[in-house]
């Protein structure tokens, strides 16, 4: 995952966020990609429009974008360090916590409060972006901690995970030098001109992250770029990061009106 803003982007404008899911590409999910757009009845209890990016029948969220211009990222952690503390299997499933951010939260601070005050479970790295204020933080997440990190407080610390101004990034896992080194190098090569198009070409495809599902959120233009692993009846590259991406205008999706009869 990454979030980039300010001087990392052309004209120092907007926020660009990545969520890349590395998972099995022959387990069946690759055959049923789906962006489900929810239009709740408008009142204080039902929340607002949001898009859940996943697969048919998938009701939790690990990728998504809301009409409040909030987006989520997530990485599972198999190689934590002691700073994560304890895990728990009793609490709010993280896919529901992330979905609630998309459906109910209006601001970055709402998402911050939800994750810090909620009953957390397993070791993860989460990401929350707010396109209204061009802000992205990653979150070291477990039953014990919810540590929000920006470009100056980014962890873990090491020569293999250098800090980059106006960029927060994590490659594959928490303690994962090889992927972090390559991601840092590719982002640095594009620094000041980081766009969805060249990140698709020169970041995720080089890092080779996002095997099953990958989404770039371009907040400045209110569009997403997403790709799914090759389905059983499709042709071309197997991994999502090597395949063609679909560009989706989120303004148009959220403006869709309900049927009149």
N, C-alpha and C positions, 0 to 999 in steps of 0.2 A: 504494500500500500504506500501511497504518498499523498501529501497535500502540498501544493506550491502556490505562492502568491507573490505580489509585489515585484521586486527586482528579478525574480526567477522567470517571469512571464514577459511576453512582448508588451511594450508600452507600460509595464508594471501595472497591468489592469486585470482584475478578476481573481478567480480562484479555480485551480484545476486539481481534481482529486481522483485517485485511482483505488479501485478494489479489485484484487486478482485472487481468484480461488484456485488453489492447487489441490486437486482431488482426483480420484480414479475417473478415467474417461471412457470406461466400458462397463459401468455399473447400471446403466439404464437411463440415468438422468439426462444424458447427452441427447436423447431422442425426443425430449419434451420441453425445450426452452420456451419460456413464456414471460412476458411483462404483464403483470396484472395491475390494472389501474383502478383504484378504489375512489368512489365519489360519495362519501358519507352524507346522509341528510344533515343539512347545516344547522347545528346548534352547539352549545358549549360542551356537550357530552360526547358527541360523535367524532370530533376532530375535523380534519381537513383532507383534501385530496392528496393521495400519494401513490407512488408506483413501487410495487414489489418486484424486483428483478430476480427471476429464478426459473422455476419449472412448474408445469401443471400440477395442481394439488399442493403446492408448497405454500403454507400459510404463515410460517415464521419469516424473518427477514435476515439476510446476510449481505444483501446489496439492495439499495433503494434510494429514492429521491422524492422529496415532498414539494407540495406547492408553497410551503414556507421556506423553500430553498435551503433545506437541510438534507444532507446525504450521509450515508454510513459506510464504513469499511470494517473488515474483521479478518484476523489471522489467528488460527489455532496455535497454541504454544505447546510444543513437545519438549523443548529444551529451555526451561526457565532457569533462573538463578534464585538464590535464597530470598531476594527482595519481594518475590511474589507471595511469600507466606503460605497460607493453607488454601486448599480447594474445598468445595462442598458440592454435594449433589442435592442439597435442599435449598431452594430459592427460586427466583424467577428465571426460567430458561432464557439464555442470552438472546436467542432468536426472537423471543417475544419482547424483551426489553428494547431491542433495536427496532422492531416493528412499531412499538409504542412511541419511540422518538419520531419516526416518520409520520405517524398518524396524529399524534397529539401535541408534540412540542413545537413551539413557535420560534424559539431562539436557541442559540448555543447554550445560554445559561440554563434553560429548561432541561436540555439534554444532560448538562453537567450535574444538575440536581438529581435527575432521574438515576444516573449511574452511580453517583456517590452515596445516595441515600437508599438505594434499592438493596434487596437481598441478593447478593451476587453468588456466583457458583464457581465455574472452572477457570483455569488459566487461559487468558486470551490477550491479544492486542486488538483493541477497537479503535476506530477512527470516526470523528464527527467533524463535518464541514458545514459552515454557515455562509452561504453566498451573499447574504445581505450585508455582512461586515467583512467578508473575505478572510475568514478565520478557520484554521484547521488545527486540531490537536489529535494526537494519538493518545490512547489510554492503556496503561498497564493495568490489567483487570484480573481480579481473582476474588475469592471470598474475603480475603484479608485487605486488599488494597484497590483503590481506583485512582491511579496516579495519572493526571492529565499532563501531557508534555507538549511543549512548543519547540521552535527551532533552537532555542538557547538552553532548554532543559532536557533535551532529547537523551534517552537512555536506550539500551545499555551503552556505556562509554567504552571506547576502545579505538585503536588505530584503524580497525576495519569498519568502524561506524562513525565516520567523521561528520561533524555538524556542518550544515550548509545553510547559509542565510536564507530565510523565508521558505524553507523546505523542511517538512517532517516526513521521514520515510522509514520503512522497515521491509527487509527482504526475507520472506518465507517463514521466519521464526524469530524468537528473541535472541538466542545465542546461535547465530548463523552467519559466521564471517564471510563465507564465499559469496552468498547471494547479496549481502549488504555491500560488500566491496564493489561488486559489479554494478549494482543499482546506483550507488554513489557516483561511480565513474561516469555512467551514462547520463545521469541527471546533470552532472557538472559539465559534460560536453555540450549540452543543450541549454545551459544556464543563460537566462535572458531571452531565450527564444523557445521556451518549452510550450508546446501546443499539443492538443490531442493527436493530431496527425503525426507529428514527428516522434511523440512519445510511443505511439503504437508501433512505429517503424523501428525506433532506436532505443527504447527502454525495455518494455515488457518482452519483446521478441528476442532481445539480446540477453536479458536476465533470464529468460525462459521461465516466467512466472505467469500464472493464470491458465493452467492447463484445461480446466473444466469450464470456467466462466470468468469473464473479465469485463469490467465496466469503467470507462472514464466519464467523470462528471465535469462538464464545462459550464460552470455557474454563470460566467459572463454572458454567454449566449443562450443559456437555459436549454441546453441540449445534452444528450448522453450518447456515447459510442459504446456498443456492447457486442461481444462475440461469445459463442458457445462452442464447445468441442464438437467434432464431427459426429453427426448421427449415423446410425447403422446403414441408412439408405442414402447417405450423402457421399460426396467425393471431395478430394482435396486433402490438405493437411489435417492431422488428427487433433492437435492441441489448439485451444481457443486463441492463444497468443499468436499463432501463425495464420489464423483464418481471417477472412474479410469481416469487417465490423459493420454493424447496422447503426446508422445515425438516426436518433429519435428526437423530435422537437417536443419538449416537455410542456411548453406553453400551450401548444395545440392539444395535447392529450388532456391536460387539466381543464381546458375550456370546453371539452365535449359536454353537450347538454343531454339531460335524461330524455328518454322517449316521451312523447306527448300522450300516448295511449297504450 
